[in-house]
């Protein structure tokens, strides 16, 4: 990991843009953080990492759905994209690569945070710079850093139900390494994996601190779309998601309710399709936090691999289609092809103005907040409240409202609403080791009938594949790292 830390300490920006009209490029931290303008741009640059192809620019947004039955890759169209995910073909020598990107971005955040802590008085001497300006930059970097660590935990650590109860000396209890904020220390450090429970506690602390610091109503100036930068609602929403994974039902409900109370409403049936293709997401209360793409900035293959007239590698599975009613807008807006009339493709990434490389890619939506609150309420035996939340979504998707619910209903509503957005692998994983009332274990739930290969048909709950391997190249550099079991 030392090589990654050196890279991150030197490079604050990306060669591609930082969502603003005046991008910061690869410069040393000393130059970039010399004044508040540089600090502000360095803070903005941290959002760009999410557009990487190995992050939400492609891999983590669509291929978890290929792994877990919402999608099928390679049939009937196959350009080779997504097949390793289709077959769960990962090894410690390659196949999954977000680890390094996450730590590079964590170091970008750390550089901003450390600069504010050590040079804050210097920035405040500049004309027009206020403490609130510094607090907003700090809140942004804390939010993005929390998001990076949370994603690392979701992929590389055991589910919270297991890691939080595992014996301290076991691999099952381990989370991910924590990088020091001081770049002079982190560049030489080779941190071991922290306890996952400590990682979760630190993420909660980052987000609560960010919430305390950020200006009420804050939106970042000069960005192409304000939904692609942090807001108080985005911080609250990520807190709700983290608490859901921690099975802290009370706090998950509180923070989801806070976001809903801020005016983030589920898109109506008529708004649903346009949510993914409108030039701006700013006017859509459904979208809380997103990744930005346009023709002059970062681009993505998400549209190409889900369009039957392009690569079309990733189509909708019959397993998922069977969950939708015929009039459900989530089904009626799927793509079809005259060449392959028996199949459907996801329609969420057709791009602004039908330019496939420029889709809206929401990472957190109001619908997820209702689903989080529904699950949290259900697990607190408030079935009526949970059913009401599910019906907010069902009624806005032209689906039949629920009159009674089980945990399977909540799981399947998440599956239908958040399809093709990278949630389902994590949803199966996070309930491993949990006794959900009326629900089956993930090993029993993860059953596929529509597959292009028997390799991934049914993945048992105790499989090593629910916890990704740390790359051998990372372990070679940092001998203090411990590999996940069975890899």
C-alpha positions as CSV (number, residue, x, y, z in Angstrom):
1,X,0.0,0.0,0.0
2,X,3.0,2.3,0.4
3,X,3.1,3.0,-3.3
4,X,-0.6,4.0,-3.3
5,X,0.0,6.3,-0.3
6,X,2.9,8.0,-2.1
7,X,0.7,8.5,-5.2
8,X,-2.1,10.0,-3.2
9,X,0.1,12.3,-1.2
10,X,1.5,13.8,-4.4
11,X,-1.6,13.9,-6.6
12,X,-4.6,15.7,-5.3
13,X,-6.5,15.8,-8.5
14,X,-7.4,13.7,-11.5
15,X,-6.6,14.5,-15.1
16,X,-10.4,14.5,-15.8
17,X,-12.5,17.2,-14.2
18,X,-13.7,17.9,-10.7
19,X,-17.3,18.8,-11.6
20,X,-16.5,22.5,-11.6
21,X,-15.9,24.8,-14.5
22,X,-12.3,25.3,-13.5
23,X,-10.8,21.8,-12.8
24,X,-7.8,21.2,-10.7
25,X,-5.2,18.9,-12.4
26,X,-2.4,16.8,-11.0
27,X,-0.4,19.1,-8.7
28,X,1.5,18.7,-5.5
29,X,-0.4,19.2,-2.2
30,X,1.8,22.1,-1.3
31,X,0.8,24.1,-4.4
32,X,-2.9,23.0,-4.4
33,X,-3.4,23.8,-0.7
34,X,-1.5,27.1,-0.6
35,X,-4.6,29.1,-0.4
36,X,-8.4,28.6,0.1
37,X,-9.1,28.5,-3.6
38,X,-6.8,25.5,-3.9
39,X,-8.3,23.9,-0.8
40,X,-11.8,24.3,-2.1
41,X,-10.8,22.7,-5.5
42,X,-9.0,19.9,-3.7
43,X,-12.2,19.2,-1.8
44,X,-14.2,19.2,-5.0
45,X,-11.9,16.8,-6.7
46,X,-12.7,14.0,-4.2
47,X,-16.1,13.4,-5.9
48,X,-14.5,12.5,-9.2
49,X,-13.2,9.1,-8.0
50,X,-16.8,7.8,-7.8
51,X,-16.9,8.1,-11.6
52,X,-14.1,5.6,-12.1
53,X,-14.9,2.5,-14.2
54,X,-13.9,0.3,-11.3
55,X,-16.3,2.2,-9.0
56,X,-19.7,3.7,-9.9
57,X,-18.7,4.5,-13.4
58,X,-19.4,0.8,-14.2
59,X,-18.3,-2.1,-12.0
60,X,-19.9,-1.4,-8.7
61,X,-23.1,0.1,-10.2
62,X,-24.2,-2.7,-12.4
63,X,-22.1,-5.9,-12.0
64,X,-23.3,-6.8,-8.4
65,X,-26.7,-7.2,-10.1
66,X,-25.1,-9.6,-12.5
67,X,-23.6,-11.6,-9.6
68,X,-26.9,-11.9,-7.7
69,X,-29.6,-12.6,-10.2
70,X,-31.0,-9.3,-11.3
71,X,-29.1,-9.4,-14.5
72,X,-27.4,-11.9,-16.8
73,X,-24.2,-11.2,-18.7
74,X,-23.2,-12.7,-22.0
75,X,-26.5,-14.1,-23.2
76,X,-27.8,-13.4,-25.8
77,X,-25.1,-10.7,-26.5
78,X,-21.5,-11.0,-25.4
79,X,-18.6,-8.7,-26.0
80,X,-16.9,-10.2,-22.9
81,X,-17.8,-7.4,-20.5
82,X,-19.1,-8.6,-17.1
83,X,-18.4,-12.3,-17.6
84,X,-16.0,-12.5,-14.6
85,X,-18.7,-11.1,-12.4
86,X,-21.3,-13.4,-14.0
87,X,-19.1,-16.3,-12.9
88,X,-17.9,-14.9,-9.6
89,X,-14.5,-15.4,-11.1
90,X,-12.3,-13.4,-8.6
91,X,-8.9,-14.3,-7.3
92,X,-6.3,-12.7,-5.0
93,X,-4.2,-12.0,-8.1
94,X,-7.0,-10.1,-10.0
95,X,-10.6,-9.5,-10.9
96,X,-11.7,-6.9,-8.4
97,X,-9.9,-3.5,-8.2
98,X,-11.6,-0.8,-6.2
99,X,-9.3,-1.2,-3.2
100,X,-6.5,1.0,-4.5
101,X,-8.8,3.7,-5.9
102,X,-10.6,4.0,-2.5
103,X,-7.4,4.6,-0.7
104,X,-6.1,7.1,-3.2
105,X,-9.3,9.0,-2.6
106,X,-9.1,8.7,1.1
107,X,-5.7,10.3,1.0
108,X,-7.1,13.2,-1.1
109,X,-9.7,13.7,1.7
110,X,-7.1,13.4,4.3
111,X,-4.9,16.1,2.7
112,X,-7.8,18.5,2.8
113,X,-8.7,17.6,6.4
114,X,-5.1,17.9,7.5
115,X,-4.6,21.2,5.8
116,X,-7.7,22.7,7.5
117,X,-6.5,21.4,10.9
118,X,-2.9,22.7,10.4
119,X,-3.4,25.8,8.2
120,X,-6.9,27.0,9.2
121,X,-5.7,30.3,10.6
122,X,-3.7,31.0,7.4
123,X,-6.9,30.5,5.3
124,X,-9.0,32.7,7.5
125,X,-6.6,35.6,6.9
126,X,-7.6,35.6,3.2
127,X,-10.2,38.1,2.2
128,X,-13.8,36.8,2.3
129,X,-12.9,33.4,3.8
130,X,-15.0,32.4,6.8
131,X,-14.9,29.6,9.4
132,X,-18.1,28.3,7.7
133,X,-16.2,28.0,4.4
134,X,-13.6,25.9,6.1
135,X,-16.3,23.9,7.9
136,X,-18.1,23.2,4.6
137,X,-14.8,21.8,3.0
138,X,-14.2,19.8,6.1
139,X,-17.7,18.3,6.0
140,X,-17.3,17.4,2.3
141,X,-14.1,15.6,2.9
142,X,-15.4,13.8,5.9
143,X,-18.4,12.6,4.0
144,X,-16.4,11.4,1.0
145,X,-13.9,9.7,3.3
146,X,-16.7,8.0,5.2
147,X,-18.2,6.8,1.8
148,X,-14.9,5.4,0.8
149,X,-14.3,3.5,4.0
150,X,-17.9,2.2,4.0
151,X,-17.5,0.9,0.4
152,X,-14.3,-0.9,1.4
153,X,-16.0,-2.5,4.4
154,X,-19.0,-3.6,2.3
155,X,-16.7,-5.4,-0.1
156,X,-13.7,-6.6,2.0
157,X,-15.1,-7.2,5.5
158,X,-17.5,-9.8,6.8
159,X,-21.1,-8.6,7.3
160,X,-21.7,-6.6,10.5
161,X,-23.7,-9.4,12.1
162,X,-20.6,-11.6,11.9
163,X,-17.7,-9.1,12.3
164,X,-19.2,-7.4,15.3
165,X,-19.5,-10.7,17.2
166,X,-16.4,-12.5,16.0
167,X,-13.5,-13.0,18.4
168,X,-11.1,-10.1,18.3
169,X,-8.1,-12.2,17.1
170,X,-9.9,-13.7,14.1
171,X,-9.9,-12.7,10.5
172,X,-13.7,-12.5,10.7
173,X,-13.5,-9.5,13.0
174,X,-11.3,-7.5,10.7
175,X,-12.3,-4.5,8.7
176,X,-9.9,-2.4,6.6
177,X,-6.8,-0.3,7.3
178,X,-7.2,3.3,8.5
179,X,-4.8,5.7,6.9
180,X,-3.2,8.5,8.9
181,X,-4.2,12.1,8.0
182,X,-0.7,13.5,8.1
183,X,0.7,12.7,4.6
184,X,4.3,12.6,5.9
185,X,3.3,9.8,8.2
186,X,0.9,7.9,5.9
187,X,3.4,7.8,3.1
188,X,5.7,5.6,5.3
189,X,3.0,3.8,7.2
190,X,1.9,0.2,6.5
191,X,-1.3,0.0,8.6
192,X,-2.8,-3.4,9.6
193,X,-6.5,-4.0,9.2
194,X,-8.6,-2.4,12.0
195,X,-11.5,-4.2,13.6
196,X,-14.6,-3.8,11.5
197,X,-16.6,-2.6,14.5
198,X,-14.1,0.2,15.0
199,X,-14.3,1.1,11.3
200,X,-18.1,1.4,11.6
201,X,-17.8,3.5,14.7
202,X,-15.3,5.8,12.9
203,X,-17.5,6.2,9.9
204,X,-20.4,7.2,12.1
205,X,-18.2,9.7,13.8
206,X,-17.0,11.2,10.5
207,X,-20.6,11.6,9.3
208,X,-21.9,13.1,12.5
209,X,-19.1,15.5,12.6
210,X,-19.8,16.5,9.0
211,X,-23.4,17.0,9.8
212,X,-22.5,19.3,12.7
213,X,-20.1,21.3,10.6
214,X,-22.0,21.7,7.3
215,X,-24.0,24.9,6.7
216,X,-27.7,24.3,6.7
217,X,-28.9,24.3,3.1
218,X,-25.3,24.0,1.8
219,X,-24.8,23.3,-1.9
220,X,-21.4,23.5,-3.6
221,X,-21.0,26.4,-5.9
222,X,-20.1,26.2,-9.5
223,X,-20.7,22.5,-9.9
224,X,-22.4,21.0,-13.0
225,X,-25.2,19.5,-10.8
226,X,-25.6,20.1,-7.1
227,X,-26.8,16.6,-6.5
228,X,-23.2,15.4,-7.3
229,X,-21.8,17.1,-4.2
230,X,-22.5,16.7,-0.6
231,X,-25.5,18.3,1.1
232,X,-26.9,17.9,4.7
233,X,-29.4,15.4,3.2
234,X,-26.7,13.3,1.6
235,X,-24.9,13.0,5.0
236,X,-28.2,12.0,6.7
237,X,-28.9,9.5,4.0
238,X,-25.5,7.8,4.2
239,X,-25.9,7.7,8.0
240,X,-29.3,5.9,7.4
241,X,-27.6,3.4,5.1
242,X,-24.7,2.7,7.4
243,X,-27.0,2.2,10.4
244,X,-29.0,-0.2,8.3
245,X,-25.9,-2.3,7.6
246,X,-25.1,-2.2,11.4
247,X,-28.7,-3.3,12.1
248,X,-29.2,-0.3,14.4
249,X,-32.8,-0.1,13.4
250,X,-33.7,2.9,15.6
251,X,-31.0,5.2,14.2
252,X,-31.6,3.9,10.6
253,X,-35.2,4.9,11.0
254,X,-34.3,8.3,12.5
255,X,-32.0,9.3,9.8
256,X,-34.1,8.0,6.9
257,X,-37.0,10.0,8.4
258,X,-34.8,13.1,8.6
259,X,-34.1,12.9,4.9
260,X,-37.7,12.4,4.0
261,X,-38.6,15.4,6.2
262,X,-36.2,17.5,4.2
263,X,-38.5,17.2,1.2
264,X,-36.9,14.3,-0.7
265,X,-39.9,12.5,-2.2
266,X,-40.2,9.3,-4.3
267,X,-40.5,10.1,-8.0
268,X,-44.0,9.6,-9.4
269,X,-44.6,7.1,-12.2
270,X,-44.5,9.9,-14.8
271,X,-41.2,11.2,-13.3
272,X,-39.5,7.8,-13.0
273,X,-38.2,7.5,-16.6
274,X,-37.0,11.1,-16.9
275,X,-35.1,10.8,-13.6
276,X,-32.4,8.9,-15.5
277,X,-32.3,11.1,-18.6
278,X,-32.9,14.7,-17.6
279,X,-30.1,17.1,-18.2
280,X,-30.1,18.1,-14.5
281,X,-31.0,16.1,-11.5
282,X,-31.1,19.2,-9.3
283,X,-34.9,19.7,-9.7
284,X,-35.7,16.1,-8.8
285,X,-36.3,15.5,-5.1
286,X,-35.9,11.8,-5.6
287,X,-32.1,12.1,-6.1
288,X,-30.0,12.8,-3.0
289,X,-26.5,12.1,-4.2
290,X,-25.2,11.1,-7.6
291,X,-22.2,10.8,-10.0
292,X,-22.0,13.2,-12.8
293,X,-21.2,12.4,-16.4
294,X,-21.3,14.6,-19.5
295,X,-19.5,14.7,-22.9
296,X,-16.8,17.1,-21.8
297,X,-16.0,15.3,-18.5
298,X,-15.9,11.7,-17.4
299,X,-17.8,9.2,-19.5
300,X,-19.1,5.7,-18.8
301,X,-19.9,2.4,-20.5
302,X,-23.0,1.8,-18.4
303,X,-25.3,2.8,-21.2
304,X,-23.4,0.7,-23.8
305,X,-23.3,-2.5,-21.8
306,X,-27.1,-2.2,-21.0
307,X,-28.3,-1.3,-24.5
308,X,-29.2,-4.1,-26.9
309,X,-28.3,-1.9,-29.9
310,X,-24.7,-1.4,-28.5
311,X,-22.7,-4.0,-26.5
312,X,-25.7,-5.2,-24.7
313,X,-23.8,-7.6,-22.5
314,X,-26.0,-7.0,-19.4
315,X,-29.7,-7.8,-19.7
316,X,-32.5,-8.2,-17.2
317,X,-32.9,-11.7,-15.8
318,X,-36.2,-13.6,-15.9
319,X,-35.8,-14.0,-12.2
320,X,-36.2,-10.2,-11.7
321,X,-38.8,-9.8,-14.4
322,X,-41.1,-12.3,-12.6
323,X,-41.2,-10.0,-9.6
324,X,-42.7,-7.1,-11.6
325,X,-46.4,-6.7,-12.4
326,X,-47.1,-5.9,-16.0
327,X,-48.2,-2.3,-15.3
328,X,-45.3,-1.6,-13.0
329,X,-43.4,1.4,-14.5
330,X,-40.1,-0.3,-13.6
331,X,-41.0,-3.0,-16.1
332,X,-42.7,-1.0,-18.8
333,X,-39.7,1.3,-19.2
334,X,-37.2,-1.6,-19.8
335,X,-35.5,-1.8,-23.2
336,X,-36.4,-4.4,-25.8
337,X,-34.9,-5.4,-29.1
338,X,-36.4,-6.5,-32.3
339,X,-33.4,-8.8,-32.8
340,X,-34.0,-10.4,-29.5
341,X,-37.7,-10.0,-28.7
342,X,-37.7,-12.4,-25.8
343,X,-35.2,-10.4,-23.7
344,X,-35.2,-7.1,-21.8
345,X,-32.4,-4.7,-20.9
346,X,-32.0,-2.1,-18.1
347,X,-33.2,1.4,-19.1
348,X,-31.6,3.4,-16.3
349,X,-28.4,4.5,-18.2
350,X,-29.5,5.8,-21.5
351,X,-27.8,9.1,-20.9
352,X,-28.7,12.8,-21.1
353,X,-30.2,13.5,-24.5
354,X,-29.8,9.7,-25.3
355,X,-26.0,10.1,-25.3
356,X,-25.1,6.7,-23.7
357,X,-21.8,7.9,-22.2
358,X,-23.5,10.5,-20.1
359,X,-26.2,8.9,-17.9
360,X,-27.4,10.2,-14.6
361,X,-26.0,7.8,-11.9
362,X,-27.8,8.4,-8.6
363,X,-26.0,6.7,-5.7
364,X,-28.6,7.6,-3.0
365,X,-32.3,8.1,-3.7
366,X,-35.4,9.0,-1.7
367,X,-36.8,5.5,-2.5
368,X,-34.0,3.9,-0.7
369,X,-34.8,6.0,2.4
370,X,-38.4,4.7,2.4
371,X,-37.0,1.2,2.0
372,X,-34.5,1.6,4.8
373,X,-37.2,3.0,7.0
374,X,-39.6,0.2,6.1
375,X,-37.0,-2.5,7.1
376,X,-36.1,-0.6,10.3
377,X,-39.7,-0.3,11.3
378,X,-40.4,-3.9,10.4
379,X,-37.5,-5.1,12.6
380,X,-38.9,-3.0,15.4
381,X,-42.3,-4.7,14.9
382,X,-43.9,-1.7,13.4
383,X,-45.4,-3.6,10.5
384,X,-48.0,-0.9,9.7
385,X,-45.4,1.8,9.4
386,X,-43.3,-0.5,7.3
387,X,-46.2,-1.4,5.0
388,X,-47.0,2.3,4.6
389,X,-43.5,3.0,3.5
390,X,-43.5,0.2,0.9
391,X,-46.8,1.5,-0.4
392,X,-45.3,4.9,-1.0
393,X,-43.1,3.2,-3.6
394,X,-45.6,0.7,-4.9
395,X,-48.2,3.4,-5.6
396,X,-45.7,5.6,-7.3
397,X,-44.7,2.7,-9.6
398,X,-48.3,1.7,-10.5
399,X,-47.9,-1.6,-8.6
400,X,-50.5,-3.2,-6.3
401,X,-50.4,-1.8,-2.8
402,X,-49.5,-4.2,0.1
403,X,-52.2,-5.2,2.6
404,X,-49.8,-7.3,4.6
405,X,-46.0,-7.7,4.5
406,X,-43.2,-10.1,5.3
407,X,-39.5,-9.6,5.3
408,X,-39.4,-11.1,1.9
409,X,-41.7,-8.4,0.6
410,X,-39.2,-5.7,1.9
411,X,-36.3,-7.5,0.4
412,X,-38.0,-8.0,-3.0
413,X,-39.2,-4.3,-3.1
414,X,-35.6,-3.3,-2.6
415,X,-34.7,-5.7,-5.3
416,X,-37.2,-4.2,-7.8
417,X,-36.7,-0.5,-6.9
418,X,-32.9,-0.5,-6.6
419,X,-32.2,-2.9,-9.5
420,X,-29.2,-2.2,-11.6
421,X,-27.8,0.2,-8.9
422,X,-25.4,-2.2,-7.2
423,X,-27.3,-3.0,-4.0
424,X,-28.4,-6.6,-4.3
425,X,-25.1,-8.3,-3.6
426,X,-24.8,-6.2,-0.4
427,X,-28.4,-6.9,0.6
428,X,-27.8,-10.7,0.4
429,X,-24.5,-10.3,2.3
430,X,-25.6,-8.0,5.1
431,X,-28.2,-10.4,6.4
432,X,-25.8,-13.3,6.6
433,X,-25.8,-14.5,10.2
434,X,-29.0,-12.7,11.0
435,X,-32.3,-14.2,12.2
436,X,-34.8,-12.1,10.3
437,X,-38.3,-12.7,11.4
438,X,-40.1,-14.6,8.7
439,X,-37.1,-14.5,6.4
440,X,-34.8,-17.1,5.0
441,X,-31.0,-17.1,5.2
442,X,-29.2,-15.5,2.2
443,X,-28.0,-19.0,1.2
444,X,-31.7,-20.0,0.8
445,X,-32.7,-16.8,-0.8
446,X,-29.8,-16.6,-3.3
447,X,-31.3,-19.0,-5.8
448,X,-31.2,-18.3,-9.6
449,X,-33.0,-20.0,-12.4
450,X,-32.0,-17.7,-15.3
451,X,-28.3,-18.0,-15.6
452,X,-25.8,-18.4,-18.5
453,X,-23.5,-20.7,-16.5
454,X,-24.1,-23.1,-13.6
455,X,-21.0,-21.7,-11.9
456,X,-23.0,-18.9,-10.2
457,X,-26.4,-20.5,-10.0
458,X,-26.7,-20.7,-6.2
459,X,-24.0,-19.3,-3.9
460,X,-24.2,-20.7,-0.3
461,X,-24.3,-18.3,2.6
462,X,-20.9,-19.5,3.9
463,X,-19.1,-19.1,0.6
464,X,-15.8,-17.1,0.5
465,X,-17.3,-15.1,-2.3
466,X,-19.3,-12.9,0.0
467,X,-16.0,-11.2,1.0
468,X,-13.7,-10.1,-1.8
469,X,-9.9,-10.9,-1.7
470,X,-7.4,-8.2,-1.0
471,X,-5.1,-8.1,-4.0
472,X,-1.8,-9.9,-3.6
473,X,-0.1,-6.8,-4.9
474,X,-1.3,-4.9,-1.9
475,X,-0.2,-7.6,0.5
476,X,3.2,-7.7,-1.2
477,X,3.7,-4.0,-0.5
478,X,2.2,-4.1,3.0
479,X,3.1,-7.2,4.9
480,X,0.8,-6.2,7.8
481,X,-2.3,-7.0,5.8
482,X,-4.1,-10.2,6.5
483,X,-6.0,-11.9,3.7
484,X,-9.7,-12.8,3.9
485,X,-10.5,-16.5,4.7
486,X,-10.1,-19.1,1.9
487,X,-8.4,-16.7,-0.5
